[in-house]
Amino acid sequence: MILELKPAQQRVLDRAARSGMSPEEVLDQAFAVIHEQHRNADWMLGERDAIAARIEEGFAQAERGELVDAEQVVSILQDRRAKRRIA
């Protein structure tokens, strides 16, 4: 199969080649990302009701004034990221 690349796509391949990656490795990574996106989309569809309930809960908390300031949010997200790295 022969593909014509857009200039931006060719630049990505060129940059990858300079870093030591082969075009095949670049494509493998691209396909892995696409696969992960589809897997996430499937998960979101399967969990749509649960996600909608969590969003609704968040809106209700906000209406009651139960908000978290930006610094707390950053701290919470950093803690979650650290726990994921450990697991």
N, C-alpha and C positions, 0 to 999 in steps of 0.2 A: 504494500500500500504506500502511495506517495501522498504526503500532506504538504500543502503550502502554508507556511507560517506567516503570521502577521509580524511586522517589524518588532513589536514589543515582545512577542513570544520568542523570536530569534535572539533578542537581547538576553532574555532569561536563560536560554540554552547556552549562549556564549558565556555569560557570567558563571553558570554552573560548570562549564567546561574548564574555566580558569581556576575554579576551586577544586577541580579533580573529579567532579561528577560526570558520568557519561550521560548522553541524551536519554538512554534507556532508564537510568536511575532517576532522572528528572521526571520522566513520564510515570515511572512506578510511584513516585511520591505524589504526583498529581492525581493519579487514579486512586491512591489511598485516601487522599483528602476528599475526593468525590464520593467514594464509598462511605466514609465516615459521615459526610453530610447527609447522605440518603438514610443511613442508619439512625442518625439523630432525628431526621424528619419522621421516620417510621415510629420512633419512640414517642415523639411529641404527639403524633396522631393517636397512638394507643393510650397516652396519658392525658388526653385533651380535657376530660372532665376534672381530673385531679388538679391539673394546672389552672383551669378556670376557677376552681374553688379556692386555690391559694391566692390568685389575683384578687378575687372578691374579698377574701379575708383581709388582704393588704389594704384595699380601699376602705373597708370598714374601720380598720385600725387607724388609718390616716384621718378619717372623718371624726374619730373620737379623740384625735390629737396624740395618738400613741406613735410618734415618729422617732426616728433615730437620726442623730446628726451625722454629717459627712465623716467626721473623724471616727465615730463608732463603726460606720459602715466599712471604712477602709480596714479597721482593726479586725472586724468580723471576717471580711474576705481574706485577709492575710492569714488568719488562723485556719480558715477552711483550706486554703491552698497548702499550708504547711502540713495539715493532717492528711491531705491527699498524697503528698509526696512521701510521707512516712508509710502509708498503706500500700 
